[in-house]
Amino acid sequence: MPNSISINSPPTTTRLLQESSMRTQYYSEIELIRTPPPRSFTPTPPMSRNHSPNGLPTAPTPGRLHGESDLSLLLRTLDFAARKHSCQRRKDVDQSPYINHPISVANYLSSTGVTDIRVLQAAILHDTVEDTCTTLEEIADQFGNDVARIVEECTDNTALDGLQRKVEQLQTAPSKSKQAQQVKLADKLHNLESIRRSPPVGWGIKRVQAYFIWAKKVTDICAPAHPPLAERLQHLYETAHTRVNGTYFPCHPEVCGPLTEEEKELVDKRLRELKDGDTTVFRLYRHHRHIAKDYI
């Protein structure tokens, strides 16, 4: 990506997220030490960010400091999330900073046309309550009730075990707000792409495929909330292959068909070229009948 900014550069908020994301790599989903389940709170009715119920200007609006621009508000949100996740790492080979994940989730939304600053803030904050000591009251106080409501919808009940949380996500997905479903789509897309690039340490073929199968059920429910991300997810389900212990396999066996003999030969040839300890993985562009490298 060139250092200079062209005349046709995207809006400042989008560029900020894109540049932040470009400084990170994409990493896989992890299990972190969970905090007690968050206390529920009752958000106030949504209000226009610029006007009171009687149509008069407000100063400042909930969650926004006096005179604070969208860019400044987004930077303040990023700073808050970075401090909350500062001691956390992803369970990938490189133990990458956890903050890489919410930045990428927000970037996926911004780069596909989501301009609601509250949704972008919620994307950045979506794991703070579930994975840190942050409370919903704290988010509401810092960024307003609208943002806190979306974060609450994206927060799993940590009193449940992993399987129960997955079942609950499927059961509650249809009733989520459009904003929460948008964040959920971006969150799943980044986790799935991370797993494809570098499966978490200790994950075997069955676990990778089980995650893809479950994730598709969730994202199919949320798909109408943001078609651009839904299309990217569908393409990923249909084409994604990855490698575990030298075995190259489709991530979603029910959607992505097995490799042809020609494709298997291409993959085997590339795998034979790898040296011990090489962290290169291959993405198969099936419609072009060739293999490209992804470096992690």
C-alpha positions as CSV (number, residue, x, y, z in Angstrom):
1,M,0.0,0.0,0.0
2,P,1.6,3.3,-1.0
3,N,2.5,5.8,1.8
4,S,1.1,8.8,-0.1
5,I,-2.7,9.5,0.0
6,S,-4.3,10.0,-3.4
7,I,-7.0,12.4,-4.3
8,N,-9.5,9.5,-4.4
9,S,-8.6,8.3,-0.9
10,P,-11.6,7.0,1.1
11,P,-13.1,9.1,3.9
12,T,-10.9,9.7,6.9
13,T,-12.6,7.2,9.2
14,T,-12.4,4.5,6.6
15,R,-8.7,5.3,5.8
16,L,-7.9,5.2,9.6
17,L,-9.3,1.7,9.9
18,Q,-7.7,0.5,6.7
19,E,-4.2,1.8,7.7
20,S,-4.6,0.3,11.2
21,S,-5.6,-3.0,9.8
22,M,-2.7,-3.0,7.3
23,R,-0.2,-2.8,10.2
24,T,-1.6,-6.1,11.6
25,Q,-1.8,-9.6,10.4
26,Y,-4.9,-11.7,10.5
27,Y,-5.0,-14.2,13.3
28,S,-7.1,-17.0,14.5
29,E,-9.9,-17.2,17.1
30,I,-8.8,-18.0,20.7
31,E,-10.3,-19.0,24.0
32,L,-9.4,-16.5,26.8
33,I,-9.9,-16.5,30.5
34,R,-13.4,-15.4,30.9
35,T,-14.8,-12.9,33.4
36,P,-18.1,-13.3,35.3
37,P,-21.2,-12.7,33.1
38,P,-21.9,-8.9,32.7
39,R,-24.7,-7.3,34.5
40,S,-27.6,-6.3,32.3
41,F,-28.7,-2.7,32.0
42,T,-31.6,-0.9,30.4
43,P,-30.5,1.5,27.6
44,T,-32.4,4.7,27.1
45,P,-34.4,5.1,23.9
46,P,-32.2,6.0,20.8
47,M,-31.8,9.7,20.2
48,S,-30.5,11.6,17.2
49,R,-26.8,12.4,17.7
50,N,-27.4,16.0,16.8
51,H,-30.8,17.0,18.1
52,S,-33.0,16.6,21.2
53,P,-36.5,15.2,21.0
54,N,-37.9,18.7,20.4
55,G,-35.6,19.2,17.5
56,L,-33.2,21.6,19.3
57,P,-29.4,21.0,19.0
58,T,-27.8,19.1,21.9
59,A,-24.4,19.8,23.4
60,P,-22.8,17.3,23.8
61,T,-24.6,14.2,22.6
62,P,-24.5,11.0,24.7
63,G,-21.1,9.3,24.4
64,R,-19.6,12.2,22.5
65,L,-17.5,15.0,24.1
66,H,-18.4,18.6,23.2
67,G,-17.2,19.4,19.7
68,E,-15.8,15.8,19.2
69,S,-15.6,14.7,15.6
70,D,-16.3,11.2,14.3
71,L,-12.5,10.7,13.8
72,S,-11.7,11.9,17.4
73,L,-14.5,9.7,18.8
74,L,-13.2,6.6,16.9
75,L,-9.6,7.2,18.1
76,R,-10.9,7.5,21.7
77,T,-12.7,4.2,21.2
78,L,-9.6,2.6,19.8
79,D,-7.5,3.8,22.7
80,F,-10.1,2.5,25.2
81,A,-10.1,-1.0,23.6
82,A,-6.4,-1.1,23.2
83,R,-5.9,-0.5,26.9
84,K,-8.5,-3.1,27.8
85,H,-7.0,-5.8,25.6
86,S,-3.4,-4.7,26.3
87,C,-2.4,-7.9,28.2
88,Q,-4.2,-10.3,25.9
89,R,-2.9,-12.3,22.9
90,R,-4.4,-14.4,20.2
91,K,-3.6,-18.2,20.3
92,D,-1.7,-18.2,17.1
93,V,1.9,-19.2,16.5
94,D,3.1,-15.6,16.9
95,Q,1.0,-14.8,20.0
96,S,-0.2,-11.6,18.2
97,P,-1.9,-8.7,20.1
98,Y,-5.6,-9.3,20.6
99,I,-6.4,-5.7,19.6
100,N,-5.6,-6.7,16.0
101,H,-8.9,-8.6,15.9
102,P,-11.4,-5.8,16.8
103,I,-9.5,-3.4,14.5
104,S,-10.0,-5.8,11.6
105,V,-13.6,-6.3,12.4
106,A,-14.3,-2.6,12.3
107,N,-12.3,-2.2,9.1
108,Y,-14.3,-4.9,7.4
109,L,-17.5,-3.0,8.2
110,S,-16.1,0.4,7.2
111,S,-14.6,-0.9,3.9
112,T,-17.9,-2.4,2.9
113,G,-20.0,0.7,3.3
114,V,-21.0,0.8,7.0
115,T,-20.8,4.5,8.0
116,D,-22.7,4.5,11.3
117,I,-20.0,5.5,13.8
118,R,-21.8,3.7,16.6
119,V,-21.6,0.3,14.7
120,L,-17.9,0.9,14.1
121,Q,-17.4,1.7,17.8
122,A,-19.3,-1.4,18.8
123,A,-17.1,-3.5,16.5
124,I,-14.0,-2.2,18.2
125,L,-15.5,-2.8,21.7
126,H,-17.3,-6.0,21.0
127,D,-15.1,-8.3,23.0
128,T,-14.3,-5.9,25.9
129,V,-17.1,-7.0,28.2
130,E,-16.8,-10.7,27.4
131,D,-13.0,-10.9,27.6
132,T,-11.9,-8.2,30.0
133,C,-13.2,-6.6,33.3
134,T,-15.1,-3.9,31.4
135,T,-18.7,-3.4,32.3
136,L,-21.6,-2.4,30.1
137,E,-22.2,0.6,32.4
138,E,-18.6,1.7,31.7
139,I,-19.1,1.6,28.0
140,A,-22.5,3.4,28.3
141,D,-20.8,6.1,30.4
142,Q,-17.9,6.5,27.9
143,F,-19.6,6.1,24.6
144,G,-23.4,6.2,25.1
145,N,-26.2,3.7,25.5
146,D,-26.6,3.0,21.8
147,V,-23.0,1.6,21.6
148,A,-23.4,-0.2,24.9
149,R,-26.6,-1.9,23.6
150,I,-24.9,-3.2,20.5
151,V,-21.9,-4.5,22.6
152,E,-24.3,-6.2,24.9
153,E,-26.0,-8.0,22.0
154,C,-22.5,-9.2,20.8
155,T,-21.5,-10.5,24.3
156,D,-21.8,-14.2,25.0
157,N,-23.0,-15.4,28.4
158,T,-19.7,-16.4,30.0
159,A,-21.6,-18.5,32.6
160,L,-22.2,-21.1,29.8
161,D,-19.6,-23.5,28.4
162,G,-18.3,-23.2,24.9
163,L,-20.9,-25.5,23.3
164,Q,-23.8,-23.9,25.2
165,R,-22.6,-20.4,24.0
166,K,-22.6,-21.7,20.4
167,V,-26.2,-23.0,20.8
168,E,-27.3,-19.7,22.3
169,Q,-25.7,-17.7,19.5
170,L,-27.9,-19.7,17.0
171,Q,-31.0,-19.3,19.1
172,T,-30.6,-15.5,19.6
173,A,-29.2,-14.5,16.2
174,P,-32.7,-13.9,14.6
175,S,-33.7,-11.4,17.3
176,K,-30.5,-9.3,17.2
177,S,-30.6,-5.8,15.9
178,K,-29.4,-5.0,12.4
179,Q,-26.3,-3.3,13.9
180,A,-25.4,-6.3,16.1
181,Q,-25.9,-8.6,13.2
182,Q,-23.5,-6.5,11.1
183,V,-20.8,-6.7,13.8
184,K,-21.5,-10.5,14.1
185,L,-20.9,-11.0,10.3
186,A,-17.6,-9.0,10.4
187,D,-16.5,-10.9,13.5
188,K,-17.2,-14.3,12.0
189,L,-15.5,-13.3,8.7
190,H,-12.3,-12.3,10.4
191,N,-12.2,-15.4,12.6
192,L,-12.9,-17.7,9.7
193,E,-10.2,-16.1,7.5
194,S,-7.8,-16.3,10.4
195,I,-8.5,-20.0,10.9
196,R,-8.0,-20.6,7.2
197,R,-4.7,-18.9,7.2
198,S,-3.4,-20.4,10.4
199,P,-5.5,-22.9,12.3
200,P,-5.2,-22.4,16.1
201,V,-2.5,-24.5,17.9
202,G,-4.0,-27.9,18.7
203,W,-6.9,-27.7,16.3
204,G,-7.4,-30.7,14.1
205,I,-9.3,-31.2,10.8
206,K,-12.6,-32.0,12.6
207,R,-12.5,-29.0,14.8
208,V,-11.8,-26.6,12.0
209,Q,-14.6,-28.0,9.9
210,A,-17.0,-28.0,12.9
211,Y,-16.3,-24.3,13.5
212,F,-17.0,-23.5,9.8
213,I,-20.2,-25.4,9.8
214,W,-21.5,-23.7,12.9
215,A,-20.4,-20.3,11.8
216,K,-22.2,-20.6,8.5
217,K,-25.5,-21.3,10.4
218,V,-25.0,-18.1,12.4
219,T,-24.0,-15.9,9.4
220,D,-26.8,-17.2,7.2
221,I,-29.2,-15.8,9.8
222,C,-27.5,-12.5,9.9
223,A,-26.8,-12.2,6.1
224,P,-29.6,-9.8,5.2
225,A,-28.2,-7.2,7.6
226,H,-25.2,-6.6,5.3
227,P,-25.1,-8.4,1.9
228,P,-21.5,-7.3,1.0
229,L,-20.1,-9.2,4.0
230,A,-22.6,-12.1,3.4
231,E,-21.2,-12.5,-0.1
232,R,-17.6,-12.6,1.1
233,L,-18.5,-15.2,3.7
234,Q,-20.3,-17.4,1.1
235,H,-17.3,-17.2,-1.2
236,L,-15.1,-18.2,1.8
237,Y,-17.3,-21.2,2.6
238,E,-17.2,-22.4,-1.0
239,T,-13.5,-22.1,-1.6
240,A,-11.5,-22.2,1.7
241,H,-9.0,-24.9,2.2
242,T,-6.3,-25.1,4.8
243,R,-3.6,-27.4,6.1
244,V,-3.2,-29.2,9.4
245,N,-0.3,-31.5,10.0
246,G,0.5,-31.6,6.3
247,T,-3.1,-32.5,5.2
248,Y,-4.8,-30.1,2.9
249,F,-8.6,-30.1,3.3
250,P,-11.8,-28.1,2.7
251,C,-12.7,-26.0,5.7
252,H,-16.5,-26.4,5.1
253,P,-16.9,-30.0,3.8
254,E,-20.7,-29.5,3.1
255,V,-20.2,-26.5,0.8
256,C,-16.7,-26.7,-0.5
257,G,-16.2,-29.8,-2.6
258,P,-13.0,-32.0,-2.5
259,L,-10.0,-31.2,-4.6
260,T,-9.8,-32.6,-8.1
261,E,-6.8,-34.8,-8.9
262,E,-5.2,-31.9,-10.8
263,E,-5.6,-29.6,-7.7
264,K,-4.3,-32.3,-5.4
265,E,-1.1,-32.6,-7.6
266,L,-0.6,-28.8,-7.4
267,V,-1.0,-28.8,-3.7
268,D,1.3,-31.8,-3.1
269,K,3.9,-30.1,-5.3
270,R,3.8,-26.9,-3.3
271,L,3.8,-28.8,0.0
272,R,6.9,-30.7,-1.0
273,E,8.7,-27.4,-1.6
274,L,8.1,-26.3,2.0
275,K,11.0,-26.5,4.5
276,D,10.5,-27.7,8.0
277,G,9.1,-24.9,10.2
278,D,8.0,-22.9,7.2
279,T,4.8,-21.0,8.1
280,T,3.7,-20.5,4.5
281,V,0.2,-21.6,3.7
282,F,-1.5,-21.8,0.3
283,R,-4.8,-20.5,-0.9
284,L,-6.3,-22.3,-3.8
285,Y,-8.1,-20.1,-6.4
286,R,-10.1,-22.8,-7.9
287,H,-11.6,-20.8,-10.7
288,H,-8.1,-19.9,-11.9
289,R,-6.7,-23.4,-11.4
290,H,-3.6,-22.2,-9.6
291,I,-2.3,-21.8,-6.1
292,A,-1.1,-18.5,-4.5
293,K,0.9,-18.1,-1.4
294,D,-0.3,-16.3,1.8
295,Y,2.5,-15.3,4.2
296,I,1.7,-15.3,7.9
